Amino acid sequence: MAGIVDINEARRRIVANKGFAPWSRRFRISFNENTCLRHLDDTVIGYLVRGGEDSGMALHELIMATKGLGPGLRFHFLDSGPKMYVTDVALFLLDMIRFETMCRLGWLDDYPAFHVPLIDLITNFKDRVSGVREHPPVLSRSHPLYRLYLAEYEGDRNVFLRKLIPEAIKTFCDNALKLE
């Protein structure tokens, strides 16, 4: 006798297959409903963290396919409501990718959002973004600027981290090029 299928898990799997189809073609690797930032290899992270038109298109592809809004190339033709949603989610994911990059460099402590499946970050965006705003990542004690970070007012520490992003991207991408 066949096992019982959890309908919600089956739906997540279908959504993930549709959502990741453009990325599977783009990156030539497989993704599934449990793929989270921590599972992405450095090549994918490096591609996405650079920002720009190609990175933005990749994020739009993932978000739009996941939400059933059509291919990423149709982003500019979306109505204002869905377009704002895709933009908000793309910016949120880009932030998470940047923070993941900083974590891989040892600059940030591990962070729960890095382990949440990307499909769940997209489909439960409003819940996830509020959790991140309430509890942002924390600079690692081993980072040379940790004492300055601690001296910041707690509400300004997120700004402190964001000021490190350009250097983190450069360092991460330079390290990735050395490994190729």
Residue frames as a rotation matrix with the C-alpha (Angstrom) as fourth column:
MET 1
0.584 0.812 0.000 0.00
0.812 -0.584 0.000 0.00
0.000 0.000 -1.000 0.00
ALA 2
-0.051 -0.597 0.801 1.33
0.526 -0.698 -0.486 3.46
0.849 0.396 0.349 -0.89
GLY 3
-0.622 -0.267 -0.736 2.34
0.778 -0.314 -0.544 5.87
-0.086 -0.911 0.403 1.87
ILE 4
0.528 0.811 -0.253 0.22
0.801 -0.574 -0.168 8.80
-0.281 -0.114 -0.953 2.89
VAL 5
-0.352 -0.603 0.716 1.11
0.803 -0.587 -0.101 12.00
0.481 0.539 0.691 1.06
ASP 6
-0.168 0.220 -0.961 1.08
0.662 -0.697 -0.275 15.25
-0.730 -0.682 -0.028 3.00
ILE 7
0.504 0.496 0.707 -0.81
0.863 -0.303 -0.403 17.58
0.014 0.814 -0.581 0.67
ASN 8
0.942 -0.177 -0.285 0.98
-0.109 -0.965 0.237 20.68
-0.317 -0.192 -0.929 1.98
GLU 9
0.010 -0.990 0.144 4.40
-0.145 0.141 0.979 19.13
-0.989 -0.031 -0.142 1.38
ALA 10
-0.094 0.032 0.995 3.31
0.878 0.474 0.068 18.02
-0.469 0.880 -0.073 -2.09
ARG 11
0.863 0.443 0.241 2.22
0.504 -0.782 -0.367 21.60
0.026 0.439 -0.898 -2.85
ARG 12
0.637 -0.708 -0.306 5.54
-0.345 -0.617 0.708 22.97
-0.690 -0.345 -0.637 -1.57
ARG 13
-0.219 -0.730 0.647 7.39
0.328 0.569 0.754 20.52
-0.919 0.377 0.115 -3.82
ILE 14
0.259 0.409 0.875 5.33
0.959 -0.002 -0.283 21.60
-0.113 0.913 -0.392 -6.86
VAL 15
0.988 0.094 -0.119 5.84
0.093 -0.996 -0.007 25.30
-0.119 -0.004 -0.993 -6.06
ALA 16
0.309 -0.949 -0.064 9.57
-0.266 -0.151 0.952 24.71
-0.913 -0.277 -0.299 -5.59
ASN 17
-0.163 -0.350 0.922 9.86
0.723 0.593 0.353 22.82
-0.671 0.725 0.157 -8.89
LYS 18
0.599 0.449 0.663 8.17
0.780 -0.512 -0.358 25.69
0.179 0.732 -0.657 -10.71
GLY 19
0.961 -0.189 -0.201 10.05
-0.088 -0.901 0.425 28.36
-0.261 -0.391 -0.883 -8.79
PHE 20
0.193 -0.977 0.092 13.49
-0.260 0.039 0.965 26.83
-0.946 -0.210 -0.246 -9.27
ALA 21
0.605 0.065 0.794 13.01
0.643 0.548 -0.535 25.82
-0.470 0.834 0.290 -12.93
PRO 22
0.931 -0.290 0.223 14.63
-0.050 -0.705 -0.707 29.06
0.362 0.647 -0.671 -14.21
TRP 23
0.455 -0.802 0.387 17.53
-0.849 -0.259 0.460 28.70
-0.268 -0.538 -0.799 -11.76
SER 24
0.390 -0.301 0.870 18.08
0.107 0.953 0.282 25.06
-0.915 -0.017 0.403 -12.73
ARG 25
0.771 -0.090 0.630 18.49
0.635 0.043 -0.771 26.22
0.042 0.995 0.090 -16.34
ARG 26
0.850 -0.414 0.326 20.56
-0.346 -0.905 -0.245 29.28
0.397 0.096 -0.913 -15.41
PHE 27
0.279 -0.765 0.580 22.95
-0.942 -0.101 0.321 27.64
-0.187 -0.636 -0.749 -12.95
ARG 28
0.173 -0.134 -0.976 22.82
-0.582 0.785 -0.211 24.05
0.795 0.604 0.058 -14.29
ILE 29
-0.941 -0.326 -0.094 22.35
-0.121 0.580 -0.806 22.56
0.317 -0.746 -0.585 -10.83
SER 30
-0.171 0.934 -0.314 19.33
0.445 0.358 0.821 21.15
0.879 0.001 -0.477 -9.00
PHE 31
-0.841 0.107 0.531 17.32
-0.485 -0.586 -0.650 22.80
0.241 -0.803 0.544 -6.30
ASN 32
-0.450 0.755 -0.478 14.37
0.569 0.655 0.498 21.53
0.689 -0.048 -0.724 -4.26
GLU 33
0.480 0.807 0.343 11.78
0.206 -0.484 0.850 22.66
0.853 -0.338 -0.398 -1.75
ASN 34
0.827 -0.206 -0.524 14.37
0.544 0.054 0.837 22.52
-0.144 -0.977 0.156 1.05
THR 35
-0.047 -0.886 0.461 17.06
0.877 -0.258 -0.406 24.58
0.478 0.385 0.789 -0.69
CYS 36
0.860 0.219 -0.462 18.10
0.444 -0.766 0.465 27.45
-0.252 -0.605 -0.756 1.55
LEU 37
0.819 -0.574 0.000 20.85
-0.521 -0.744 -0.417 30.06
0.239 0.342 -0.909 1.31
ARG 38
0.239 -0.757 0.608 23.20
-0.729 0.274 0.627 27.84
-0.641 -0.594 -0.487 3.26
HIS 39
0.384 -0.020 0.923 22.85
0.316 0.942 -0.112 25.15
-0.868 0.335 0.368 0.53
LEU 40
1.000 0.003 -0.001 23.79
0.000 -0.373 -0.928 27.45
-0.004 0.928 -0.373 -2.36
ASP 41
0.344 -0.938 0.038 27.36
0.929 0.346 0.134 27.02
-0.139 -0.010 0.990 -3.55
ASP 42
-0.109 -0.497 -0.861 29.80
0.419 -0.808 0.414 29.93
-0.901 -0.316 0.296 -3.66
THR 43
-0.885 -0.202 0.420 29.40
0.459 -0.219 0.861 30.30
-0.082 0.955 0.286 -7.43
VAL 44
-0.042 0.959 0.280 25.65
0.810 -0.131 0.571 30.94
0.585 0.251 -0.771 -7.12
ILE 45
0.508 0.175 -0.844 26.12
0.758 -0.557 0.341 33.21
-0.410 -0.812 -0.415 -4.09
GLY 46
-0.478 -0.795 -0.372 28.86
0.448 -0.585 0.676 35.13
-0.755 0.157 0.637 -5.92
TYR 47
-0.717 0.295 0.632 26.63
0.609 -0.176 0.773 35.59
0.339 0.939 -0.054 -8.96
LEU 48
0.276 0.961 -0.015 23.70
0.799 -0.221 0.560 36.84
0.535 -0.167 -0.829 -6.89
VAL 49
0.350 -0.143 -0.926 25.60
0.803 -0.464 0.375 39.03
-0.483 -0.874 -0.047 -4.40
ARG 50
-0.694 -0.686 0.217 27.15
0.692 -0.554 0.463 41.21
-0.198 0.471 0.859 -7.09
GLY 51
0.010 0.780 -0.626 23.78
0.181 -0.617 -0.766 42.81
-0.984 -0.106 -0.147 -7.75
GLY 52
-0.762 -0.282 -0.584 23.08
-0.442 -0.432 0.786 44.44
-0.474 0.857 0.205 -11.06
GLU 53
-0.078 0.806 -0.587 20.76
-0.996 -0.082 0.020 43.53
-0.032 0.586 0.810 -13.88
ASP 54
-0.288 -0.072 -0.955 21.70
-0.414 0.908 0.056 39.85
0.863 0.412 -0.292 -14.20
SER 55
-0.964 -0.080 -0.254 21.43
0.195 0.441 -0.876 39.20
0.182 -0.894 -0.409 -10.47
GLY 56
-0.617 0.784 -0.071 18.14
-0.576 -0.511 -0.638 41.10
-0.536 -0.353 0.767 -10.32
MET 57
-0.068 0.576 -0.815 16.77
-0.918 0.284 0.278 39.08
0.391 0.767 0.509 -13.23
ALA 58
-0.625 -0.211 -0.752 17.73
-0.019 0.966 -0.256 35.83
0.780 -0.146 -0.608 -11.50
LEU 59
-0.947 0.306 -0.097 15.90
0.099 -0.007 -0.995 36.90
-0.305 -0.952 -0.024 -8.34
HIS 60
-0.335 0.861 -0.383 12.87
-0.870 -0.439 -0.226 38.05
-0.363 0.258 0.896 -10.35
GLU 61
-0.315 0.176 -0.932 12.82
-0.607 0.718 0.341 34.67
0.730 0.673 -0.120 -12.14
LEU 62
-0.859 -0.077 -0.507 12.77
0.281 0.757 -0.591 32.77
0.428 -0.649 -0.628 -8.85
ILE 63
-0.817 0.553 -0.165 10.17
-0.085 -0.399 -0.913 34.97
-0.571 -0.732 0.373 -7.19
MET 64
-0.295 0.743 -0.602 7.85
-0.933 -0.360 0.013 35.28
-0.207 0.565 0.799 -10.18
ALA 65
-0.416 0.118 -0.902 7.98
-0.410 0.861 0.301 31.56
0.812 0.495 -0.310 -10.98
THR 66
-0.934 0.039 -0.356 7.33
0.324 0.517 -0.792 30.70
0.153 -0.855 -0.496 -7.33
LYS 67
-0.621 0.713 -0.325 4.36
-0.093 -0.479 -0.873 33.05
-0.778 -0.512 0.364 -7.14
GLY 68
-0.178 0.559 0.810 2.99
0.842 0.513 -0.168 32.04
-0.509 0.652 -0.562 -10.57
LEU 69
0.404 0.301 -0.864 3.53
0.023 -0.947 -0.320 35.51
-0.914 0.109 -0.390 -12.05
GLY 70
0.999 -0.030 0.038 5.16
0.040 0.053 -0.998 34.34
0.028 0.998 0.055 -15.27
PRO 71
0.364 -0.930 0.047 8.77
0.882 0.329 -0.337 34.48
0.298 0.164 0.940 -16.46
GLY 72
0.038 -0.470 -0.882 11.20
0.739 -0.581 0.342 37.03
-0.673 -0.664 0.326 -15.03
LEU 73
-0.832 -0.381 0.405 11.39
0.555 -0.525 0.645 38.81
-0.033 0.761 0.648 -18.37
ARG 74
-0.085 0.907 0.413 7.77
0.621 -0.276 0.734 39.90
0.779 0.319 -0.539 -17.83
PHE 75
-0.326 -0.091 -0.941 8.64
0.923 -0.247 -0.296 41.80
-0.205 -0.965 0.165 -14.62
HIS 76
-0.944 -0.139 -0.299 8.32
0.103 -0.986 0.132 45.22
-0.313 0.094 0.945 -16.27
PHE 77
-0.660 0.749 -0.050 4.84
-0.222 -0.132 0.966 44.31
0.717 0.649 0.254 -17.54
LEU 78
-0.500 0.469 -0.728 3.43
0.821 0.526 -0.224 43.40
0.278 -0.709 -0.648 -14.12
ASP 79
0.515 0.694 0.502 0.74
0.306 -0.697 0.649 45.55
0.801 -0.180 -0.572 -12.54
SER 80
0.014 -0.586 0.810 2.01
-0.541 -0.686 -0.487 47.81
0.841 -0.431 -0.326 -9.77
GLY 81
0.637 0.287 0.716 0.88
-0.771 0.274 0.575 45.56
-0.031 -0.918 0.396 -6.86
PRO 82
0.941 -0.304 0.145 2.66
0.302 0.952 0.039 42.38
-0.151 0.007 0.989 -8.00
LYS 83
0.433 -0.824 0.367 5.63
0.293 -0.256 -0.921 44.44
0.853 0.506 0.130 -9.23
MET 84
0.216 -0.309 0.926 6.06
-0.787 -0.616 -0.022 46.00
0.578 -0.724 -0.376 -5.76
TYR 85
0.858 0.125 0.497 5.77
-0.420 0.728 0.542 42.57
-0.294 -0.675 0.677 -4.15
VAL 86
0.801 -0.591 0.098 8.47
0.546 0.654 -0.525 41.11
0.246 0.474 0.846 -6.43
THR 87
0.230 -0.727 0.647 10.70
-0.076 -0.677 -0.732 44.14
0.970 0.119 -0.211 -5.82
ASP 88
0.432 -0.004 0.902 10.28
-0.871 -0.259 0.417 43.93
0.231 -0.966 -0.116 -2.03
VAL 89
0.932 -0.073 0.356 11.02
-0.058 0.937 0.345 40.20
-0.359 -0.342 0.869 -1.97
ALA 90
0.653 -0.730 0.204 14.02
0.496 0.208 -0.843 40.63
0.573 0.651 0.498 -4.31
LEU 91
0.171 -0.583 0.794 15.51
-0.484 -0.752 -0.448 43.30
0.858 -0.307 -0.411 -2.06
PHE 92
0.632 0.122 0.766 14.90
-0.759 0.298 0.579 41.14
-0.157 -0.947 0.281 1.00
LEU 93
0.938 -0.286 0.198 16.55
0.310 0.945 -0.101 38.12
-0.158 0.156 0.975 -0.65
LEU 94
0.440 -0.815 0.378 19.47
0.217 -0.312 -0.925 40.26
0.872 0.489 0.039 -1.80
ASP 95
0.290 -0.282 0.914 19.94
-0.859 -0.499 0.119 41.41
0.423 -0.820 -0.387 1.81
MET 96
0.802 0.062 0.594 19.87
-0.407 0.785 0.468 37.80
-0.437 -0.617 0.654 3.00
ILE 97
0.825 -0.543 0.155 22.38
0.490 0.553 -0.674 36.81
0.280 0.632 0.723 0.28
ARG 98
0.268 -0.736 0.622 24.68
-0.275 -0.677 -0.682 39.65
0.923 0.011 -0.384 1.33
PHE 99
0.388 -0.084 0.918 24.43
-0.922 -0.028 0.387 38.59
-0.006 -0.996 -0.088 4.96
GLU 100
0.954 -0.065 0.291 25.08
0.057 0.998 0.034 34.97
-0.293 -0.016 0.956 3.96
THR 101
0.585 -0.784 0.206 28.19
0.269 -0.052 -0.962 36.16
0.765 0.618 0.181 2.13
MET 102
0.135 -0.510 0.850 29.36
-0.745 -0.618 -0.252 37.95
0.654 -0.599 -0.463 5.27
CYS 103
0.693 0.168 0.701 28.69
-0.633 0.606 0.481 34.81
-0.344 -0.777 0.526 7.29
ARG 104
0.929 -0.360 0.086 30.76
0.356 0.804 -0.477 32.71
0.102 0.474 0.875 4.87
LEU 105
0.252 -0.862 0.439 33.61
-0.031 -0.461 -0.887 35.18
0.967 0.210 -0.143 5.34
GLY 106
-0.185 -0.263 -0.947 33.30
0.877 0.391 -0.281 34.69
0.444 -0.882 0.158 9.12
TRP 107
-0.835 -0.148 0.531 32.10
0.029 -0.974 -0.225 38.26
0.550 -0.172 0.817 9.63
LEU 108
-0.090 0.878 0.471 28.64
-0.895 -0.279 0.349 37.37
0.438 -0.390 0.810 10.96
ASP 109
-0.698 0.038 0.715 27.42
-0.432 0.773 -0.464 34.74
-0.570 -0.633 -0.524 13.36
ASP 110
-0.880 0.458 0.123 25.16
0.428 0.654 0.624 32.07
0.205 0.602 -0.772 11.92
TYR 111
-0.745 0.659 -0.102 21.63
-0.603 -0.731 -0.320 33.33
-0.286 -0.177 0.942 11.40
PRO 112
-0.365 0.639 0.677 18.35
0.079 0.746 -0.661 31.39
-0.928 -0.188 -0.323 11.41
ALA 113
0.541 0.651 -0.533 17.09
-0.449 -0.312 -0.837 32.89
-0.711 0.692 0.123 8.11
PHE 114
-0.272 -0.728 -0.629 20.06
-0.954 0.116 0.278 31.28
-0.129 0.676 -0.726 6.29
HIS 115
-0.958 -0.110 0.264 18.50
-0.128 0.991 -0.051 27.89
-0.256 -0.083 -0.963 7.02
VAL 116
-0.017 1.000 0.016 14.93
-0.146 0.014 -0.989 28.69
-0.989 -0.020 0.146 5.93
PRO 117
-0.263 -0.055 0.963 14.09
0.833 0.491 0.255 27.27
-0.487 0.869 -0.083 2.50
LEU 118
-0.963 -0.186 -0.193 14.08
0.064 -0.859 0.508 29.98
-0.260 0.477 0.839 -0.16
ILE 119
-0.551 0.829 0.097 10.59
0.357 0.129 0.925 28.95
0.754 0.545 -0.367 -1.25
ASP 120
0.175 0.609 -0.773 9.35
0.972 0.017 0.234 29.63
0.155 -0.793 -0.589 2.30
LEU 121
-0.562 -0.421 -0.712 11.14
0.532 -0.843 0.079 33.00
-0.634 -0.334 0.698 2.41
ILE 122
-0.976 0.206 0.065 9.24
-0.059 -0.540 0.839 33.96
0.208 0.816 0.540 -0.75
THR 123
-0.316 0.934 -0.167 5.83
0.375 0.284 0.882 32.52
0.871 0.216 -0.441 0.06
ASN 124
0.503 0.442 -0.743 5.88
0.848 -0.090 0.522 33.72
0.164 -0.893 -0.420 3.69
PHE 125
-0.225 -0.729 0.647 7.67
0.621 -0.619 -0.481 36.96
0.751 0.293 0.592 2.93
LYS 126
0.259 0.376 0.890 5.70
-0.298 -0.845 0.444 39.27
0.919 -0.380 -0.107 5.26
ASP 127
0.995 0.098 -0.028 6.30
-0.011 0.375 0.927 37.01
0.102 -0.922 0.374 8.27
ARG 128
0.449 -0.892 -0.047 9.97
0.890 0.451 -0.060 36.47
0.075 -0.014 0.997 7.44
VAL 129
-0.110 -0.521 0.847 10.86
0.444 -0.788 -0.427 40.11
0.889 0.329 0.318 6.78
SER 130
0.594 0.356 0.722 9.36
-0.430 -0.617 0.659 41.25
0.680 -0.702 -0.213 10.07
GLY 131
0.949 -0.274 -0.157 11.37
0.301 0.636 0.711 38.60
-0.095 -0.721 0.686 11.94
VAL 132
0.114 -0.952 0.285 14.58
0.935 0.006 -0.355 39.77
0.337 0.307 0.890 10.30
ARG 133
0.052 -0.044 0.998 13.84
0.027 -0.999 -0.045 43.40
0.998 0.029 -0.050 11.11
GLU 134
0.847 0.347 0.403 13.19
-0.381 -0.134 0.915 42.52
0.372 -0.928 0.019 14.75
HIS 135
0.664 -0.636 0.393 16.29
-0.064 0.476 0.877 40.29
-0.745 -0.608 0.276 15.07
PRO 136
0.793 -0.400 -0.461 18.99
-0.567 -0.204 -0.798 41.26
0.225 0.894 -0.388 12.53
PRO 137
0.615 -0.652 -0.444 22.23
0.494 0.757 -0.427 39.28
0.614 0.043 0.788 12.14
VAL 138
0.933 -0.354 -0.069 25.05
-0.101 -0.441 0.892 39.87
-0.346 -0.825 -0.447 14.60
LEU 139
0.485 -0.849 -0.211 28.67
-0.660 -0.197 -0.725 40.72
0.574 0.491 -0.655 13.81
SER 140
0.652 -0.314 -0.690 31.05
0.424 0.906 -0.012 37.95
0.629 -0.285 0.723 14.79
ARG 141
0.926 -0.344 -0.155 33.20
0.026 -0.351 0.936 38.46
-0.376 -0.871 -0.316 17.88
SER 142
0.168 -0.925 0.340 36.23
0.725 0.349 0.594 37.60
-0.668 0.146 0.729 15.73
HIS 143
0.506 0.040 0.861 35.64
0.748 -0.517 -0.416 40.53
0.429 0.855 -0.291 13.36
PRO 144
-0.518 -0.849 -0.108 38.20
0.799 -0.435 -0.415 43.33
0.305 -0.301 0.904 13.88
LEU 145
-0.691 0.302 0.656 35.41
-0.217 -0.953 0.211 45.93
0.689 0.004 0.724 14.19
TYR 146
-0.123 0.705 -0.699 33.44
0.646 0.591 0.482 44.00
0.753 -0.392 -0.528 16.81
ARG 147
-0.487 -0.099 -0.868 34.21
0.828 -0.370 -0.422 46.48
-0.279 -0.924 0.262 19.64
LEU 148
-0.968 0.165 -0.190 33.01
-0.216 -0.932 0.292 49.40
-0.128 0.324 0.937 17.49
TYR 149
-0.496 0.814 -0.302 29.91
-0.002 0.346 0.938 47.38
0.869 0.466 -0.170 16.63
LEU 150
-0.156 0.397 -0.904 29.16
0.916 0.401 0.018 46.80
0.370 -0.825 -0.426 20.31
ALA 151
-0.769 -0.207 -0.604 29.64
0.479 -0.813 -0.331 50.51
-0.423 -0.544 0.725 21.04
GLU 152
-0.832 0.528 0.169 26.84
-0.138 -0.492 0.859 51.33
0.537 0.692 0.483 18.57
TYR 153
-0.395 0.839 0.373 23.34
-0.801 -0.116 -0.588 51.91
-0.450 -0.531 0.718 19.85
GLU 154
-0.533 0.155 0.832 21.54
0.128 0.987 -0.102 48.58
-0.836 0.052 -0.546 19.38
GLY 155
0.530 0.845 0.069 19.11
0.258 -0.083 -0.963 50.10
-0.808 0.528 -0.262 16.86
ASP 156
0.620 -0.372 -0.691 22.04
-0.722 -0.615 -0.317 51.31
-0.307 0.695 -0.650 14.71
ARG 157
-0.179 -0.762 0.622 23.90
-0.368 0.638 0.676 48.02
-0.912 -0.108 -0.395 14.52
ASN 158
0.421 0.395 0.817 22.02
0.599 0.555 -0.577 46.98
-0.681 0.732 -0.003 11.38
VAL 159
0.986 -0.115 -0.119 23.30
-0.165 -0.759 -0.630 50.16
-0.018 0.641 -0.768 9.69
PHE 160
0.222 -0.957 0.187 26.81
-0.777 -0.058 0.626 49.32
-0.589 -0.284 -0.757 10.90
LEU 161
-0.068 -0.193 0.979 26.55
0.221 0.954 0.204 45.89
-0.973 0.230 -0.022 9.24
ARG 162
0.767 0.468 0.439 25.25
0.520 -0.051 -0.853 47.37
-0.377 0.882 -0.282 5.99
LYS 163
0.753 -0.561 -0.344 28.25
-0.613 -0.788 -0.054 49.67
-0.241 0.251 -0.937 5.77
LEU 164
-0.181 -0.844 0.505 30.41
-0.503 0.520 0.690 46.53
-0.845 -0.129 -0.519 5.62
ILE 165
0.596 0.554 0.581 28.52
0.125 0.651 -0.749 45.08
-0.793 0.519 0.319 2.62
PRO 166
0.877 -0.262 -0.403 30.63
-0.470 -0.290 -0.834 46.62
0.102 0.921 -0.377 -0.20
GLU 167
-0.127 -0.977 0.170 33.87
-0.992 0.123 -0.035 45.35
0.013 -0.173 -0.985 1.36
ALA 168
-0.115 0.160 0.980 32.28
-0.368 0.910 -0.191 41.94
-0.923 -0.383 -0.046 2.00
ILE 169
0.877 0.469 0.104 31.15
-0.058 0.318 -0.946 41.62
-0.477 0.824 0.306 -1.63
LYS 170
0.574 -0.732 -0.366 34.60
-0.750 -0.292 -0.593 42.59
0.327 0.615 -0.717 -2.92
THR 171
-0.318 -0.726 0.610 36.38
-0.904 0.425 0.034 40.23
-0.284 -0.541 -0.792 -0.51
PHE 172
0.176 0.479 0.860 34.02
-0.198 0.873 -0.446 37.33
-0.964 -0.092 0.249 -1.25
CYS 173
0.966 0.245 -0.076 34.20
-0.106 0.112 -0.988 37.78
-0.234 0.963 0.134 -5.03
ASP 174
0.295 -0.937 -0.185 38.00
-0.916 -0.222 -0.335 38.22
0.273 0.268 -0.924 -4.97
ASN 175
-0.354 -0.387 0.851 38.30
-0.690 0.723 0.041 34.99
-0.631 -0.573 -0.523 -2.94
ALA 176
0.533 0.633 0.561 35.95
-0.047 0.684 -0.728 33.19
-0.845 0.361 0.395 -5.36
LEU 177
0.860 -0.262 -0.438 38.08
-0.492 -0.202 -0.847 34.27
0.133 0.944 -0.302 -8.34
LYS 178
-0.126 -0.965 0.231 41.22
-0.991 0.130 0.002 32.91
-0.033 -0.229 -0.973 -6.64
LEU 179
-0.200 0.115 0.973 39.56
-0.380 0.907 -0.185 29.50
-0.903 -0.406 -0.138 -6.30
GLU 180
0.800 0.595 -0.078 38.54
-0.284 0.261 -0.923 29.26
-0.529 0.760 0.378 -9.97
